[in-house]
């Protein structure tokens, strides 16, 4: 199967997880994240804001802010298919529905962050292999963004174990992520 076919299969697979299971597995993933030194030692985290049946990130974002970490969230720039990262300070008051019906910062709360300031990125996706390659939603936003990070920045995909795949077809611009974190634990990608 090609990426497009795999994307369709794995979105359907993820969408079949019950709402209760999405919540409980997301909580397990959040708890696994909080236990990681990679998380504990991070200062500036870039996290996606979940939509549809993705691993829920709201609690991770709130907890991180409450524990004094800085949080950046992505804004999709559809014209260039790039991500602009904006520092979020208040989950309840600074977000509104934006592009693709994803919560993004309201215009008056956009605080652009240089990718070089980010030391941990929580990456979304549809399917992942143990080599760290991912199938996203097909826009290439994250591949463009990950290319701009410091070499020391760590990338962790948050995924349910049903999103693991034997091998993702790779394109020339695809960049592997460092880790995959599921409800079952951490996978160090090769």
C-alpha positions in Angstrom: 0.0 0.0 0.0 1.1 3.6 -0.7 1.0 6.4 1.9 -2.4 7.6 0.9 -4.0 4.1 1.2 -2.2 3.5 4.5 -3.3 6.9 5.8 -6.9 6.0 5.0 -6.7 2.6 6.7 -5.0 3.9 9.9 -7.3 6.9 10.3 -10.2 4.4 10.2 -8.4 2.2 12.6 -7.8 5.0 15.0 -11.4 6.3 14.6 -12.7 2.9 15.7 -11.2 3.4 19.2 -14.1 4.3 21.6 -14.1 7.7 23.2 -13.6 6.2 26.6 -10.6 4.2 25.4 -9.1 7.4 23.7 -9.4 9.2 27.0 -7.9 6.4 29.1 -5.1 5.6 26.7 -4.3 9.3 26.3 -4.1 9.5 30.1 -1.7 6.6 30.2 0.4 8.2 27.5 0.4 11.5 29.4 1.5 9.6 32.6 4.3 7.9 30.6 5.4 11.2 29.3 5.6 12.8 32.8 7.9 10.0 33.9 10.4 10.6 31.2 13.6 12.5 31.9 13.3 13.9 28.4 10.1 15.6 29.5 11.3 16.5 33.0 14.4 18.2 31.6 12.7 20.1 28.8 12.0 23.8 29.1 10.2 24.7 25.9 7.8 22.1 24.5 6.0 22.3 21.2 2.8 20.3 21.3 0.1 19.8 18.8 -3.5 20.5 19.9 -5.4 17.3 19.3 -8.3 17.0 16.9 -10.6 14.1 15.9 -9.3 10.8 17.4 -5.7 11.8 18.1 -4.0 11.3 21.4 -5.4 14.0 23.6 -2.9 16.7 24.5 -5.0 19.2 26.5 -4.0 17.8 29.9 -0.3 17.6 28.8 -0.4 21.3 27.8 -2.2 22.4 30.9 0.1 20.4 33.2 3.2 21.6 31.5 2.1 25.2 31.8 1.2 24.7 35.5 4.7 23.2 36.2 6.4 26.2 34.7 7.3 24.9 31.3 6.9 27.0 28.2 4.5 25.6 25.5 4.3 26.4 21.9 1.4 25.3 19.6 1.4 25.1 15.9 -0.5 27.4 13.5 -0.9 26.0 10.0 0.1 28.4 7.2 -1.8 26.8 4.3 -0.2 29.0 1.6 3.3 27.7 2.3 2.3 24.5 4.1 4.5 25.5 7.0 4.0 25.6 10.8 4.3 28.8 12.7 4.9 28.1 16.4 3.2 30.4 18.9 3.8 30.4 22.7 0.6 29.6 24.6 0.1 30.9 28.1 -3.6 30.3 28.7 -5.3 27.2 27.2 -8.8 28.4 28.1 -8.7 31.9 26.7 -6.2 32.1 23.9 -7.4 29.4 21.5 -10.1 29.3 18.8 -11.0 27.0 15.9 -8.7 27.6 13.0 -7.5 25.9 9.9 -8.7 22.3 9.6 -10.9 22.9 12.6 -7.9 22.6 15.0 -7.7 24.9 18.0 -5.1 27.6 17.3 -4.1 30.8 19.0 -6.4 33.8 18.4 -4.6 36.6 16.4 -4.1 38.8 19.5 -2.3 35.9 21.3 0.1 34.9 18.6 3.6 35.0 20.1 5.9 33.6 17.4 8.7 31.3 18.6 11.9 30.4 16.8 12.2 26.6 16.3 15.7 26.8 17.8 14.2 27.6 21.2 12.2 24.4 21.3 13.8 21.4 23.1 11.0 18.8 22.9 8.4 18.3 20.2 5.3 16.2 20.6 4.4 15.0 17.1 1.0 13.9 15.8 0.4 11.4 13.0 -1.6 8.7 11.6 0.8 5.8 11.6 4.4 5.2 12.8 7.1 2.6 12.3 9.8 1.7 14.8 12.5 3.4 12.6 10.7 6.7 13.4 9.1 7.3 10.1 5.5 8.6 10.1 2.5 9.0 8.0 0.9 12.4 8.7 -2.1 14.0 7.0 -0.3 14.5 3.7 0.6 18.2 3.8 4.2 17.9 4.8 3.9 20.6 7.5 5.8 18.6 10.2 8.5 17.5 7.8 9.2 21.1 6.9 9.1 22.1 10.6 11.3 19.3 12.0 14.0 20.3 9.5 14.3 23.7 11.3 14.9 22.3 14.8 18.2 22.4 16.7 20.1 19.1 16.5 19.6 18.8 20.3 15.8 19.0 20.1 14.0 15.7 20.9 11.0 14.5 18.9 8.4 12.2 20.5 5.3 11.0 18.6 2.3 10.4 20.7 0.4 7.4 19.4 -1.9 4.6 20.3 -0.3 1.2 19.9 -2.8 0.4 17.0 -1.1 3.1 15.0 2.2 1.2 14.8 3.0 -0.2 11.4 5.7 -2.5 10.1 7.2 0.0 7.7 6.2 3.4 6.4 7.0 4.1 2.8 9.6 6.8 2.9 9.9 9.9 0.7 13.0 11.9 0.2 11.9 14.7 2.5 10.7 12.5 5.4 12.6 12.9 8.6 12.4 10.2 11.3 11.4 11.1 14.9 13.4 10.0 17.9 10.8 8.2 20.0 7.2 7.0 19.9 5.3 7.0 23.1 2.2 4.8 23.4 -0.1 3.7 26.2 2.3 0.7 26.6 5.5 2.8 26.9 8.4 4.4 25.1 9.8 3.1 21.8 13.3 4.3 21.0 13.4 4.6 17.2 16.4 3.3 15.3 
